[in-house]
Amino acid sequence: MSLPDPKRKASQRHRHSIDEPTLNLNPMMDMFAVLIPALLMLSAVLEISVLNVAAPKIATPGELEQQQPPPDEKPPLNLTLKITGRGYELVTAVGFVAGGDSKQGGEASIPLVQKRTACSRYRNYWPPPRIRNRELSRCSSEAMEHKAFWVYDNDTLVQRLREIKVVFPEERRIIITAEPSVEYEVVTDVMDATRGVRDAAGKLQPLFDEVVVSPGLVE
């Protein structure tokens, strides 16, 4: 008769005595209890807007001949906004642009202006055009600070577009082109400015809401 192995009995007792640990889910539940209300509040105040931008169509010479309007019809405005390091240039194909010189065939320049600018968007940095403003001291980290910088004159741009809209009320398209050195935020701000303006009652009055971004760059 063989005696039982004491090492084997000890390992069996050790194997049967192992208990599976219980996961404590309370910290994860507490985290979701705080995260879900925070996400709901953010979704209520966060505004997301989408701007439809079209690319110009490349036509063949035959299609261009077919697209020519009859002599008795009004030619298209072809309003073009060029963004350069010096400011804005408005160009039309009909020889008229608000604030322009008739000798230039429908062109108007809106140069950069130096004005006090809120630093809330440009903390510890410069507003565009940064090539021009790097000569000045940058914004500090204080959100309520206002400093004088060279900026694009969007107020005058909107005024010119409103004058053009009075003469061409049916036109809605504007072609936007920019130099390679122009910052992306300048282009997006221009898209918002040319889309419309709010009147005294707060109602949005459309200007040129059909934006066409030209693939060619200003030389």
Stockholm file with secondary structure:
# STOCKHOLM 1.0

chainA/1-219         MSLPDPKRKASQRHRHSIDEPTLNLNPMMDMFAVLIPALLMLSAVLEISVLNVAAPKIATPGELEQQQPPPDEKPPLNLTLKITGRGYELVTAVGFVAGGDSKQGGEASIPLVQKRTACSRYRNYWPPPRIRNRELSRCSSEAMEHKAFWVYDNDTLVQRLREIKVVFPEERRIIITAEPSVEYEVVTDVMDATRGVRDAAGKLQPLFDEVVVSPGLVE
#=GR chainA/1-219 SS CCCCCHHHHHHHHHHHTCCCCCCCCHHHHHHHHHHHHHHHHHHHHCCCCCCCEECCCCCCHHHHHHHCCCTTSCCCCCCEEEEETTEEEEECSSSCCTTCBGGGTSEEEEECEEEEEEGGGSTTSCCSSHHHHTTSCCCCSCTTCEEEEEECCHHHHHHHHHHHHHHCTTCCEEEEEECTTSCHHHHHHHHHHHHEEECTTSCEEESCCEEEECSSCCC
#=GC SS_cons         CCCCCHHHHHHHHHHHTCCCCCCCCHHHHHHHHHHHHHHHHHHHHCCCCCCCEECCCCCCHHHHHHHCCCTTSCCCCCCEEEEETTEEEEECSSSCCTTCBGGGTSEEEEECEEEEEEGGGSTTSCCSSHHHHTTSCCCCSCTTCEEEEEECCHHHHHHHHHHHHHHCTTCCEEEEEECTTSCHHHHHHHHHHHHEEECTTSCEEESCCEEEECSSCCC
//
